[in-house]
Amino acid sequence: MNIGDLLKRPIDELTTDEMEVVLNHKKKLQIEKQEKERRDYELERDTDMGELVDLAIEIESKAALLKQLTHSKMEKHQEKLNNYGKIRSNSKGGFSLMHSNKTMRIKRRRDTQPIWDERSTKALELIHAFLYDTVKKRDKDLFEMLIGFLVKNKKGDLDYASVMNLLSHESRFEDPRWKEGLRLLKQSYSNFLKGYQYDFEKQNTEGKFERIELNFSAL
């Protein structure tokens, strides 16, 4: 039974068996079509992904090389500037280099993380006790402001700026719990240097410096 001949004949002239042969043939063609579409899709997907991942690996490698070279050269120039007396001896490492034509600039920033050690736990106990026992009863608005400076983030860490705001109110009270709490809080603080961040900038047509974006999500 030739399928080509069956497909040429009108449907109403086909027997039940012949109809089944035709239907099976069409199902087979449909499955083959879907299978081809799947293979074509996966081939295109895998080709595009391979191209993108290869490029990402190349950029990652070059970005690592760029940061390594930048750090090395910025360290070299900072040392030269120190020798020339252009940077104060108490410099923390943040500085910038400007090209002679004033159209390019590289800025180095310290990437730090504030840390409070175990003394901060006792400090918070003393400060909270004082605020709840004394300030809350006398000045609810002041209490809400001061207690708000001690709210921790999702990681359970104190916010540096908030703590600095709290410390700015140190002279408000003479209660020993307040004084000792703030003293312990200051002593528990340290600043962990995670590394340096670099900004590469170029001048635009308006004469303003614009950062060369190396962060993929910023483009």
Stockholm file with secondary structure:
# STOCKHOLM 1.0

chainA/1-219         MNIGDLLKRPIDELTTDEMEVVLNHKKKLQIEKQEKERRDYELERDTDMGELVDLAIEIESKAALLKQLTHSKMEKHQEKLNNYGKIRSNSKGGFSLMHSNKTMRIKRRRDTQPIWDERSTKALELIHAFLYDTVKKRDKDLFEMLIGFLVKNKKGDLDYASVMNLLSHESRFEDPRWKEGLRLLKQSYSNFLKGYQYDFEKQNTEGKFERIELNFSAL
#=GR chainA/1-219 SS CCHHHHHHSCGGGCCHHHHHHHHHHHHHHHHHHHHHHHHHHHHHHHHHHHHHHHHHHHHHHHHHHHHHHHHHHHHHHHHHHHHHTCSCTTCCSCEEEECTTSSEEEEEEEEEEEEECTHHHHHHHHHHHHIIIIIHHHCHHHHHHHHHTTCBCTTSCBCHHHHHHHHTTGGGCCCHHHHHHHHHHHHTEEEEEEEEEEEEEEECTTSCEEECCCCGGGC
#=GC SS_cons         CCHHHHHHSCGGGCCHHHHHHHHHHHHHHHHHHHHHHHHHHHHHHHHHHHHHHHHHHHHHHHHHHHHHHHHHHHHHHHHHHHHHTCSCTTCCSCEEEECTTSSEEEEEEEEEEEEECTHHHHHHHHHHHHIIIIIHHHCHHHHHHHHHTTCBCTTSCBCHHHHHHHHTTGGGCCCHHHHHHHHHHHHTEEEEEEEEEEEEEEECTTSCEEECCCCGGGC
//
